[in-house]
């Protein structure tokens, strides 16, 4: 029985961090988490709609920022509705993601 040989520095296959959420119309939409950060004691996720095939990636994909909250039932996700907070967090994500993505 031969042991598997691993090449030092070989990258593992990329596995996206996916979540399926229900939109306001009751439709299920799958999103990919592309970044996360903590700001002023709140955890935020930056997500985009997931495209399984690279050819299906939308150049105009919208970045959605969600806050992670917790209640008696556990963790939940919520859209950031406060304009000032959304602007602050958006700028932080923009700074962090500008090397990987073209952000307008």
C-alpha positions as a printed Julia matrix, in Angstrom:
104×3 Matrix{Float64}:
   0.0    0.0     0.0
   1.56   3.25   -1.13
   1.27   6.46    0.82
  -0.03   9.51   -1.01
   2.8   11.88   -1.84
   2.03  15.52   -1.26
   4.08  18.16   -2.99
   5.19  20.9    -0.61
   3.45  24.17   -1.43
   0.81  22.5    -3.59
  -2.45  24.36   -3.25
  -5.56  22.52   -2.18
  -8.56  22.74   -4.49
 -10.62  25.85   -3.78
 -13.89  25.14   -1.97
 -16.2   28.16   -1.84
 -17.99  29.03    1.4
 -21.64  28.86    0.3
 -24.92  29.68    1.99
 -28.46  29.5     0.69
 -30.79  32.27    1.79
 -34.4   33.06    1.09
 -35.12  36.43   -0.53
 -38.12  38.65    0.2
 -40.13  36.81   -2.48
 -39.47  33.39   -0.93
 -36.95  32.32   -3.59
 -33.82  30.47   -2.5
 -30.58  32.14   -3.62
 -27.1   30.71   -3.09
 -24.37  33.16   -2.09
 -20.62  32.8    -1.76
 -18.94  34.4     1.24
 -15.93  36.27   -0.1
 -14.81  38.03    3.08
 -15.69  38.61    6.71
 -14.68  41.18    9.28
 -15.53  42.54   12.72
 -16.35  46.24   13.09
 -17.48  47.94   16.29
 -18.35  44.65   17.93
 -20.42  43.29   15.04
 -19.41  40.49   12.63
 -20.08  41.23    8.94
 -20.01  39.03    5.84
 -19.43  40.18    2.26
 -21.29  37.86   -0.13
 -22.03  37.67   -3.86
 -24.51  35.52   -5.71
 -22.8   32.2    -6.44
 -22.04  31.09   -9.99
 -21.08  27.42  -10.24
 -19.31  27.83  -13.58
 -16.69  30.5   -14.08
 -18.31  31.34  -17.43
 -21.51  32.29  -15.56
 -19.78  34.84  -13.31
 -21.52  38.16  -13.68
 -19.08  41.07  -14.06
 -21.73  43.3   -12.49
 -22.22  41.09   -9.44
 -23.56  43.01   -6.47
 -21.7   42.81   -3.19
 -24.15  42.19   -0.36
 -23.13  42.98    3.2
 -24.8   41.04    5.98
 -24.47  41.42    9.71
 -24.36  38.37   11.95
 -26.54  38.64   15.03
 -27.51  36.28   17.8
 -30.76  35.76   19.68
 -32.33  33.02   21.82
 -32.57  30.72   18.78
 -28.92  31.14   17.72
 -27.15  33.08   15.0
 -28.99  34.88   12.22
 -28.06  37.05    9.23
 -29.54  40.45    8.5
 -29.03  43.12    5.85
 -27.35  46.3     7.06
 -30.04  48.98    6.91
 -28.29  51.87    8.67
 -26.76  53.99    5.88
 -23.84  55.25    7.95
 -22.88  51.77    9.13
 -23.29  50.37    5.62
 -20.99  53.06    4.22
 -18.33  52.42    6.9
 -18.37  48.65    6.46
 -18.53  48.91    2.65
 -15.36  51.02    2.64
 -13.59  48.49    4.85
 -14.53  45.62    2.56
 -13.61  47.66   -0.51
 -10.14  48.3     0.89
  -9.69  44.61    1.76
 -11.03  43.25   -1.54
  -9.65  45.76   -4.05
  -6.59  43.61   -4.81
  -8.75  40.59   -5.74
 -11.74  42.21   -7.43
 -12.48  45.2    -9.62
 -14.77  47.3    -7.43
 -16.72  50.31   -8.65
